[in-house]
Amino acid sequence: MEFKNDLGKPWKYEEDGFTVIRTSVWSPPGCHPVGCGLKLYVNQAGILEKIEGDENDPITKGRLCVRCLDLKEVIYNPSRILYPMKRHPQDRGKADKWERTTWEEAYAMIKQKRDFVIKNYGVEAIAAYSGTGRNGGIMVQEFAHEVLGTPNACYTQSGYACYTPRAAATAAITGCYYPEIDYGGGVEGTYDNPDYKIPEVIVLWGKEPLPSNGDGLFGHALIDLMKRGTQIISVDPRVNWLATRSAVHLRLRPGTDAAMGMAWLNVIINEELYDRDFVENWCYGFDELKERVADMTPEKAAEICQVDGEIIRKAARMYAVAAQAGIAWGLAIDQNQNGTQAAQCILSLIAITGNLDKPGGQLVGEAKPAVPEAEDGMTSTYAATGHQLDGWVALGEELRNKTIGMQEYPLYVNSIRNAHADLMLDCLMTDKPYRIVMAMIQSTNIIAPTNSAESKKWHQALKRLDFIFATDVFMTPTIQACADLFLPLKCAPEHDSINYTHYSGSQIHFGITNKAIEVGQCKSDVEIAVELGKYLGREQYVTRHTDEKAWLNNRRAQRNLMGGGKEDFDTIREKVHIQQGRKYYKYKTGHLRPDRQTGFLTTTGRVELYSYMFEGVGSDPLPYYQEPPFSPYSTPELAKEYPFILTTGARTYAYFHSEHRQVPLLRELNPNPLLEVNPEDAAALGLLEGQWVEISNQFGEAKFKAKVTPTVRQGTVMAQHGWWFPEQEADEPNLSGVWHSNVNTLIPNHYNGSLGFGAPYKCMICKITPLKESYDVDMNRFQEKFRKVAG
């Protein structure tokens, strides 16, 4: 297969005295892996002067979000850390104790500490904590398993309640990776390709892709499709721009998605709206599923979800009768104890309507053919996910079994090769089953309200470690409080890379990140991994990754990008944005299985509506509804004291999680942390627009500025997440105001699903107390501190 440059223009060219670099970025920083096309204008002094969208990108077509357009204020921000920094562990929490060091000394410190820990405690006493965005989020397993040699890679969010509940359910039921809607991104000509069909219906289920562009779905593609006739069904408690333009909007009670999904299945099955051919030939367990959902009528779901039963029927029918339809399901599915079961419902809907792997339906990735043994003696067999397994396998069974959570949640640990976050916190606090002594914090602001639940517990726990080194772009409250060594990271315009949607598991398209500038002594995650691997003597890793270019070439081959061809990075960088073409109905051709047999990579070779994988680990093989752990129905007495349903984490145009609070233009757009409150609730509380409030429950409290709006349901409030205040005092105990508006202090640990996934980030309870004080940021002082013009 031949892959052409997407427009014939070189990746680097001269224009009006500027060198223009065409590039495709994952996180500049500030988003998930869509791979937006940029043109970076660099002056003769090597300074980035201007960012524009690349109109030749076949997906984004020149459209960029404000975070990308304002990238200069990130790169040249005066608070950015540009050199390695160190301090003594006794000086944690003291901002003025950091001092500049060299990369050589930094690597020597890590080696000395690692050697000591291995000798005295064992390599499992080292942990690597990761976040999202940037390359680091996809590299934590590699850093942990192959560079540091520990099994304890850990994404610190309770129940890993982001993406993985959906991905785990997909793997169990279909043997595939996360299925994305087919918005034409993978085929040349997109909407005009003759093999592509415009979806008649797209369901946005707990997903707002315009500000988030999450995982591989470019949000504005939905607007393109709507202009071509696609109708939208919105399943979301909040009203957003797309919901106001939807044919049906189901404003369900937060946390009740599984009941809604079961009701849709009830309607489609009982009214025989399903694809009989696909069900009979490619599904297993249909009769069991039919029996399971029989009692979840639209009327029963209406009582649970607080949505009219006839509207539920209308939405289910509309989805089922469409010639081709897709479901874009978001984070709301994951952030619920019952999230994996909600995901089962959605996958069952996709399957029984015959929308799986069809044009304009739901896309799944192609499985790489199995290769029994790699040249270096390590396994290179890939499942349908396409994920790299080498480092995990090379640890050996004895060491893998020491991973925190392996005994309690084996499916969780083995499927994502991560320690269980809630049990990791217990381990840090109790030293059981063993002590964690040393850690890496990679691109994650753990104690900010981004991913960890009960953030103050993580703060206490991390300070118990003997040594922590961290990688990031900016100093964060987490690093300020807990770390001893800071390794500064590059932003996307400062290094070469490859980005691919859905972590390559469900590859829509991919792009090349081309380096344009150099800033300070920052390094990329890849550079740090390769250099540290050499310094630690990790020969097996270094043999395959001698430098950054070798790593990129290996990653391209591993992810089967460019069809697994022989082109090196310097060749494919010319192409910038690459659509590999799209095979549909792969279950008929053997391309969903490494052995190239037809069907799906499951026990039965079919889509398992009745999951043998779930049954095999002691979980219910069929979907079911479970009331959120704290609600007016599960905890009625508590609900009297805390009468509001609290949902968190809605995406904004200004910020990505805890990033960008020090970026002047973006902070102007959203200067204060907001709590959305329904007008009727505000009136009952005597609450005015713009008044500050405290929300609290039995776990914690946080302060927000009220935004009175009908976009939230009565009885429900939505709190922004990710807030800290870089303009405030950085020392302990203030830590840049990280506790002031920290909504995650209200979210508990250990309320996970039966498989270890999910947590109630979006379906908690709280009360609201209006405040007389105002905590508005002084934007004049803020601008004085953080405004800087490069050059």
Stockholm file with secondary structure:
# STOCKHOLM 1.0

chainA/1-791         MEFKNDLGKPWKYEEDGFTVIRTSVWSPPGCHPVGCGLKLYVNQAGILEKIEGDENDPITKGRLCVRCLDLKEVIYNPSRILYPMKRHPQDRGKADKWERTTWEEAYAMIKQKRDFVIKNYGVEAIAAYSGTGRNGGIMVQEFAHEVLGTPNACYTQSGYACYTPRAAATAAITGCYYPEIDYGGGVEGTYDNPDYKIPEVIVLWGKEPLPSNGDGLFGHALIDLMKRGTQIISVDPRVNWLATRSAVHLRLRPGTDAAMGMAWLNVIINEELYDRDFVENWCYGFDELKERVADMTPEKAAEICQVDGEIIRKAARMYAVAAQAGIAWGLAIDQNQNGTQAAQCILSLIAITGNLDKPGGQLVGEAKPAVPEAEDGMTSTYAATGHQLDGWVALGEELRNKTIGMQEYPLYVNSIRNAHADLMLDCLMTDKPYRIVMAMIQSTNIIAPTNSAESKKWHQALKRLDFIFATDVFMTPTIQACADLFLPLKCAPEHDSINYTHYSGSQIHFGITNKAIEVGQCKSDVEIAVELGKYLGREQYVTRHTDEKAWLNNRRAQRNLMGGGKEDFDTIREKVHIQQGRKYYKYKTGHLRPDRQTGFLTTTGRVELYSYMFEGVGSDPLPYYQEPPFSPYSTPELAKEYPFILTTGARTYAYFHSEHRQVPLLRELNPNPLLEVNPEDAAALGLLEGQWVEISNQFGEAKFKAKVTPTVRQGTVMAQHGWWFPEQEADEPNLSGVWHSNVNTLIPNHYNGSLGFGAPYKCMICKITPLKESYDVDMNRFQEKFRKVAG
#=GR chainA/1-791 SS CCCCCSSSCCSEEEETTEEEEEEEESCSSSSCSCCEEEEEEECTTSCEEEEEECTTCTTTTTCCCHHHHTHHHHHTCTTBCCSCEECCGGGTTCGGGCEECCHHHHHHHHHHHHHHHHHHTCGGGEEEEECSSTTHHHHHHIIIIIIICCSEEEECSGGGCSSHHHHHHHHHHHSSCCCEECCSTTSTTGGGCTTCCCCSEEEEESCCHHHHCCTTCCTHHHHHHHHTTCEEEEECSSCCTTGGGCSEEECCCTTCHHHHHHHHHHHHHHTTCSCHHHHHHHEECHHHHHHHHTTCCHHHHHHHHTSCHHHHHHHHHHHHHSSSEEEEECHHHHSSTTHHHHHHHHHHHHHHTTCBTSTTSEECCCCCCCCSCCTTSSCCCCCTTCCCCHHHHHTCHHHHTTSTTTTTCHHHHHHHTCCCHHHHHHHHHHCCSSCCCEEEEESCCTTSTTSCSSHHHHHHHHTTSSEEEEEESBCCHHHHHHCSEEEEBCCGGGSCEEEEGGGGTTCSCEEEECCCCCCTTCBCHHHHHHHHHHHTTCHHHHHHCSSHHHHHHHHHHHTTGGGGCSCCHHHHTTTCEECCCCCCCGGGTTTTSTTCCSSCSSSSSSEESSCHHHHHTTSCSSCCCCCCSSSTTTSHHHHHHSCEEEEECCCCSSCSTTTTTTCHHHHHHSCSCEEEECHHHHHHHTCCTTCEEEEECSSCEEEEEEEECTTSCTTEEEECCSCCCTTSCCSTTTTTTTTTTCGGGGSCSSCCCTTSCCCCTTSEEEEEEECSCCCCCCHHHHHHHHCCCCC
#=GC SS_cons         CCCCCSSSCCSEEEETTEEEEEEEESCSSSSCSCCEEEEEEECTTSCEEEEEECTTCTTTTTCCCHHHHTHHHHHTCTTBCCSCEECCGGGTTCGGGCEECCHHHHHHHHHHHHHHHHHHTCGGGEEEEECSSTTHHHHHHIIIIIIICCSEEEECSGGGCSSHHHHHHHHHHHSSCCCEECCSTTSTTGGGCTTCCCCSEEEEESCCHHHHCCTTCCTHHHHHHHHTTCEEEEECSSCCTTGGGCSEEECCCTTCHHHHHHHHHHHHHHTTCSCHHHHHHHEECHHHHHHHHTTCCHHHHHHHHTSCHHHHHHHHHHHHHSSSEEEEECHHHHSSTTHHHHHHHHHHHHHHTTCBTSTTSEECCCCCCCCSCCTTSSCCCCCTTCCCCHHHHHTCHHHHTTSTTTTTCHHHHHHHTCCCHHHHHHHHHHCCSSCCCEEEEESCCTTSTTSCSSHHHHHHHHTTSSEEEEEESBCCHHHHHHCSEEEEBCCGGGSCEEEEGGGGTTCSCEEEECCCCCCTTCBCHHHHHHHHHHHTTCHHHHHHCSSHHHHHHHHHHHTTGGGGCSCCHHHHTTTCEECCCCCCCGGGTTTTSTTCCSSCSSSSSSEESSCHHHHHTTSCSSCCCCCCSSSTTTSHHHHHHSCEEEEECCCCSSCSTTTTTTCHHHHHHSCSCEEEECHHHHHHHTCCTTCEEEEECSSCEEEEEEEECTTSCTTEEEECCSCCCTTSCCSTTTTTTTTTTCGGGGSCSSCCCTTSCCCCTTSEEEEEEECSCCCCCCHHHHHHHHCCCCC
//
